[in-house]
Amino acid sequence: MTLTLHCAGRTDVGRKRDYNEDDFVIDLDTGLMTLADGMGGHAAGEVASRLAVGTVTEFIRRSAGGSGNDWPYGFDERLSLSANRLRAAVRLANEKIFRTIEENEELRGMGTTLVAALGRNGSVCVAHVGDSRAYSARADRLEQVTSDHSWVNEQVLLGLLTREEASRHPFRNVITRALGSREEIVPDIAEIAMSPGDRLVLCSDGLTTMLDDGQILEILRRHPRDDEAAASELIARANAAGGEDNITVIVAGFSA
C-alpha cells in the first residue's frame, strides 16, 4: 500500500529564553523532517543548529536516487538505503560543525542535538544524536523511538535511577553526545513501519521537560488529522507548563 506523508512543524522561543537556538526543516519532496537544538549561548547555538539542519537537508536532496557508491563514509550493506543516507548526512553535519569551530575560536563550545526522519511509503528511518526525541503514536500508545544520549538516561539504563528520579535530577540536561563535540560522531538509527493513522513526533527537549508522554498522546488524539493544530497545541501546553526552554515540534502522519 502506498501511503502519503503529511506533516507540520512549529518552533517557539519559550517563556524563559531571550533567543531561539532551535531550528527545523520539513522537505516533503524528499520525505525529510529534521530538527536541532543548539547549545553554546547566543549566536553559537543558533549557528550549530542551522548548520546541522542545512547540511542534512542538502545531502538528502543530493543523494536522492543515488546508489551510494560516491558517498562519503561508504555504504553499509547491513543498513537500508534510507538509513545509509541519514547516517551519512548526520556525520557530514557533525564534520561541518566541528570544522567551523576549529576555524572560529569564538564558536568553541557550541554544539547541537539532532533528530531526523526520512519517510517514504509507510516506512520511516530515524537518526538522532543527543536528547531531542522521536515518538511514534498508534491508537492509544505513544512509544519513544529514540534513546536519549544524556547522563540521566545512562543512569536509568544502568538501573541507578528511575524515570521519575531522572525527570527531576539536577543533571537531567547534561547530554553525552552532540554534534560538534568531537571529530567523529555516528548517530543511532531506528527503522519503523507506519500504518494509516499512525503519527510521528519529533521534538526538542523544550517539549519533553514540560509535558509527559501521557499529555503528548492526549493532544495527538485530540487532533487525529490536523498536524498543524497538534503541533501548535503541544507548544502552547509546554509554554503553559512553564516554557523553560525553546520548543520545537514536528508532527507527521501517513494516510492511504
C-alpha positions as CSV (number, residue, x, y, z in Angstrom):
1,M,0.0,0.0,0.0
2,T,1.3,3.4,-0.9
3,L,0.9,6.0,1.8
4,T,1.1,9.8,1.7
5,L,3.2,11.7,4.2
6,H,1.8,14.8,5.7
7,C,3.4,16.9,8.5
8,A,3.6,20.3,10.2
9,G,6.3,21.9,12.3
10,R,6.4,24.8,14.8
11,T,9.2,26.4,16.9
12,D,8.9,28.8,19.8
13,V,11.3,30.7,22.0
14,G,9.5,29.7,25.2
15,R,8.9,31.8,28.2
16,K,12.4,31.9,29.8
17,R,14.8,32.4,26.9
18,D,15.6,35.6,25.0
19,Y,16.5,33.9,21.8
20,N,15.8,30.6,19.9
21,E,18.7,28.2,19.3
22,D,16.4,25.5,17.8
23,D,16.0,25.1,14.0
24,F,14.0,22.7,11.9
25,V,13.3,21.8,8.2
26,I,10.5,19.9,6.6
27,D,11.1,18.8,3.0
28,L,8.1,16.9,1.6
29,D,9.8,16.4,-1.8
30,T,12.4,14.0,-0.1
31,G,10.3,13.0,2.9
32,L,12.8,14.6,5.3
33,M,11.9,16.0,8.7
34,T,14.8,17.2,10.9
35,L,15.2,19.4,13.9
36,A,18.2,20.6,16.0
37,D,18.5,22.1,19.5
38,G,21.7,24.2,19.6
39,M,23.8,25.0,22.6
40,G,26.7,27.3,23.4
41,G,25.0,30.6,24.0
42,H,23.5,33.3,21.8
43,A,24.8,33.1,18.2
44,A,26.8,29.9,18.7
45,G,23.8,27.7,19.4
46,E,22.0,29.2,16.5
47,V,25.0,28.6,14.2
48,A,25.3,24.9,15.2
49,S,21.6,24.1,14.7
50,R,21.4,26.0,11.4
51,L,24.5,24.2,10.1
52,A,23.1,20.8,11.2
53,V,19.7,21.1,9.6
54,G,21.1,22.7,6.5
55,T,23.8,20.1,5.9
56,V,21.4,17.2,6.5
57,T,18.9,18.7,4.1
58,E,21.4,19.4,1.4
59,F,22.8,15.9,1.5
60,I,19.4,14.1,1.5
61,R,18.4,16.2,-1.6
62,R,21.7,15.5,-3.3
63,S,21.6,11.8,-2.6
64,A,18.1,11.2,-3.8
65,G,18.1,8.4,-6.4
66,G,21.8,7.7,-5.8
67,S,23.4,4.3,-5.3
68,G,25.8,5.3,-2.5
69,N,28.9,4.4,-4.4
70,D,30.2,8.0,-4.3
71,W,29.0,9.0,-0.8
72,P,31.4,9.9,2.0
73,Y,32.0,7.2,4.6
74,G,31.0,4.4,2.1
75,F,27.8,2.4,2.0
76,D,26.9,-0.1,4.8
77,E,25.1,-3.1,3.1
78,R,23.6,-4.1,6.5
79,L,21.5,-0.9,6.5
80,S,18.7,0.2,4.3
81,L,19.3,3.0,1.7
82,S,17.4,5.5,3.9
83,A,19.5,4.5,6.9
84,N,22.7,5.0,4.9
85,R,21.6,8.4,3.6
86,L,20.6,9.7,7.0
87,R,23.7,8.3,8.7
88,A,26.0,10.0,6.1
89,A,24.0,13.2,6.3
90,V,24.4,13.4,10.1
91,R,28.1,12.6,10.0
92,L,28.6,15.3,7.4
93,A,26.7,17.8,9.7
94,N,29.0,16.9,12.6
95,E,32.1,17.3,10.4
96,K,30.8,20.7,9.2
97,I,30.2,22.0,12.7
98,F,33.5,20.6,14.1
99,R,35.5,22.3,11.3
100,T,33.6,25.5,11.7
101,I,34.6,25.5,15.4
102,E,38.2,24.8,14.5
103,E,38.2,27.8,12.2
104,N,36.4,30.2,14.6
105,E,37.7,30.4,18.1
106,E,34.7,32.4,19.3
107,L,32.4,29.5,18.5
108,R,34.3,27.0,20.7
109,G,31.9,25.1,22.9
110,M,29.0,25.2,20.5
111,G,27.1,22.1,19.5
112,T,23.7,20.8,18.8
113,T,21.4,17.8,19.2
114,L,19.7,16.5,16.1
115,V,16.8,14.2,15.3
116,A,15.9,13.5,11.7
117,A,13.4,11.2,10.0
118,L,13.2,10.1,6.4
119,G,9.7,8.7,5.5
120,R,8.5,7.0,2.3
121,N,5.5,4.7,1.6
122,G,4.9,4.0,5.3
123,S,8.5,3.2,6.3
124,V,10.3,5.7,8.4
125,C,14.0,5.8,9.2
126,V,15.0,7.9,12.3
127,A,18.6,9.1,13.2
128,H,19.4,11.0,16.3
129,V,22.2,12.5,18.4
130,G,21.6,14.0,21.8
131,D,18.3,14.3,23.7
132,S,15.9,15.6,21.0
133,R,13.4,12.8,20.5
134,A,11.3,10.9,18.1
135,Y,8.0,9.3,19.2
136,S,5.6,7.1,17.3
137,A,1.9,7.1,18.2
138,R,-0.5,4.3,17.3
139,A,-4.1,4.1,18.7
140,D,-3.7,4.6,22.4
141,R,0.0,4.1,22.7
142,L,2.9,6.5,22.5
143,E,6.3,4.9,22.1
144,Q,9.7,6.7,22.3
145,V,11.7,5.6,19.2
146,T,15.0,7.2,20.3
147,S,17.0,6.8,23.5
148,D,18.4,10.0,24.9
149,H,22.2,10.5,24.9
150,S,22.1,12.0,28.3
151,W,23.7,11.3,31.7
152,V,20.4,10.7,33.4
153,N,19.2,8.2,30.8
154,E,22.5,6.3,31.1
155,Q,21.8,6.0,34.8
156,V,18.3,4.8,34.1
157,L,19.6,2.1,31.7
158,L,22.1,1.0,34.4
159,G,19.3,0.8,36.9
160,L,20.7,3.5,39.1
161,L,17.9,6.0,38.6
162,T,14.2,5.6,37.9
163,R,12.5,7.5,35.1
164,E,10.8,9.7,37.7
165,E,14.1,10.4,39.5
166,A,15.7,11.2,36.2
167,S,13.0,13.7,35.2
168,R,13.8,16.0,38.2
169,H,17.6,15.2,38.6
170,P,19.8,18.4,38.6
171,F,21.9,16.8,35.9
172,R,18.9,16.0,33.6
173,N,20.1,18.5,31.0
174,V,23.6,17.0,30.7
175,I,24.0,15.3,27.3
176,T,26.7,12.8,26.5
177,R,26.7,13.1,22.7
178,A,26.2,16.1,20.5
179,L,27.2,17.2,17.0
180,G,30.4,19.3,17.1
181,S,31.6,17.8,20.3
182,R,34.2,15.6,18.7
183,E,35.6,14.9,15.2
184,E,33.7,11.7,14.6
185,I,30.0,11.2,15.6
186,V,27.8,8.3,14.4
187,P,24.1,8.7,15.0
188,D,21.8,6.0,16.4
189,I,19.5,4.6,13.7
190,A,16.0,3.1,14.0
191,E,13.5,2.0,11.3
192,I,9.8,1.7,11.9
193,A,6.8,0.7,9.8
194,M,3.9,3.2,9.8
195,S,0.2,2.4,9.1
196,P,-2.6,4.7,8.0
197,G,-3.5,6.9,11.0
198,D,-0.1,6.4,12.8
199,R,1.7,9.6,13.9
200,L,5.4,10.5,14.3
201,V,6.5,13.3,16.6
202,L,10.0,14.9,16.5
203,C,10.7,17.3,19.3
204,S,13.4,19.2,21.2
205,D,13.7,18.7,25.0
206,G,11.9,22.0,25.5
207,L,8.7,19.9,24.9
208,T,9.6,16.8,26.9
209,T,10.8,18.6,30.0
210,M,7.4,20.3,30.2
211,L,5.0,17.6,29.1
212,D,5.0,13.9,29.9
213,D,4.2,11.1,27.4
214,G,0.5,10.9,28.5
215,Q,0.0,14.6,27.9
216,I,1.6,14.4,24.4
217,L,-0.6,11.4,23.5
218,E,-3.7,13.2,24.7
219,I,-3.0,16.2,22.4
220,L,-2.3,14.0,19.4
221,R,-5.6,12.1,20.0
222,R,-7.5,15.4,20.1
223,H,-6.2,16.3,16.6
224,P,-6.1,13.0,14.7
225,R,-6.0,14.5,11.3
226,D,-4.6,18.0,11.9
227,D,-0.8,18.1,12.2
228,E,-0.7,21.9,12.5
229,A,-3.2,22.0,15.3
230,A,-1.4,19.2,17.2
231,A,2.0,21.0,16.9
232,S,0.5,24.3,17.9
233,E,-1.2,22.9,21.0
234,L,1.9,20.9,22.1
235,I,3.9,24.2,22.1
236,A,1.1,26.1,23.8
237,R,0.8,23.5,26.5
238,A,4.6,23.4,27.1
239,N,4.6,27.2,27.4
240,A,1.6,27.0,29.8
241,A,3.6,24.5,31.9
242,G,6.5,27.0,32.3
243,G,8.2,27.2,28.8
244,E,11.6,26.8,30.4
245,D,13.4,26.3,27.0
246,N,13.0,26.8,23.3
247,I,10.3,24.4,22.0
248,T,10.3,22.8,18.6
249,V,7.9,20.1,17.4
250,I,7.2,18.3,14.1
251,V,4.1,16.2,13.9
252,A,3.7,13.8,10.9
253,G,1.4,11.1,9.8
254,F,0.7,8.8,6.9
255,S,-2.6,8.5,5.1
256,A,-3.8,6.0,2.5
